[in-house]
Amino acid sequence: MEEPSDEMLILDFDGRVPYDRYVAAASLHGLQRPRGDDPGEMSFLMISQIMELYFQLIDFELGQAQRRLRTDDVLGSLAPLRRAALELDGLIASWQGLRWMTPADFNRFRDLLGEASGLQSAMYRRLEFRLGLRNATLIRPFKRDPRAHRELVCALEEPSIWDDVIAVVARHGHDLPAEVSRRDFSVEHEPHPAIEAAWVAIYRDDRPDNTLRMLGEALTEVAERFGDWRYHHLNAVRRAMGAKPGTGGSSGIGWLERSLARVVFPELWSARTHM
Ligand code: HEM
């Protein structure tokens, strides 16, 4: 059998290795700075960083979908929504890497976190705002970080993807009152019976080229998986610290359960009762 040959490989470069120039791998691998010497802390820190990257990527995809929706390109919005759903699967799978952690394991480095908590994740908050979960109070941690603060205020004041979807539904001839589109975007969307009725009508139309129903299903995939991430987080918290208060100052599980009760794309779920 012929030996694999290395002769065609490109191995000499004048400057920085092109892979690193593109991926910035060396910079990424230089960002892990555990505060102590417990080996478990590295797993907690890096999985948090991996999840942060996923938050950013999913937020990007949803932004791409919004751009398409704003020009009524409903079919064009399906590809980024599909990518977002698959990337959410990757995000959820990242929890596997923390399943080893018992309360004793977590206690070995928990104090080193100080008041640091995922509650203060600007990217997660942006993603929630994008999905329509809006709570202006949760911007407060960033008031001394003008850039992060400005970005979050902009994200809060912009229409969420759900607002853009509702606008598309209205432009497709569904009868929605003006108050649902001319609203203050910085407050959380209130579920409206007319939007629910529009989704019932959209799903009733079973023609294969019903693009709004395709959109509804693509959004359902995103909402369900986002809920799965939040549920896995709650279980990870239960496993690693029981009902102790959080490092971010919340009651812990009770606060997270209330947070989890907020529904992404609410009428897309409630409409199913009437189908
Ligand atoms: C098993 C390890 C973990 C524990 C024990 C834990 C604990 C908690 C607790 C108690 C809270 C409530 C706020 C507070 O701190 O008082 C919280 C919020 C949060 N955590 Fe974690 N967490 C863990 C892992 C992670 C990881 C890996 C991430 C990924 C970045 C993350 C992201 C978040 C986010 C985004 C919130 C805010 C949730 C919301 O607003 O509904 N957590 N966490």
Boltz pocket constraint, residues with backbone or C-beta under 6 A from the ligand:
constraints:
  - pocket:
      binder: B
      contacts: [[A, 44], [A, 47], [A, 48], [A, 49], [A, 51], [A, 52], [A, 98], [A, 101], [A, 116], [A, 117], [A, 118], [A, 119], [A, 120], [A, 121], [A, 124], [A, 233], [A, 236], [A, 237], [A, 240], [A, 241], [A, 244], [A, 245], [A, 246], [A, 247], [A, 248], [A, 249], [A, 250], [A, 251], [A, 252], [A, 253], [A, 255], [A, 256], [A, 259], [A, 260]]
      max_distance: 6.0
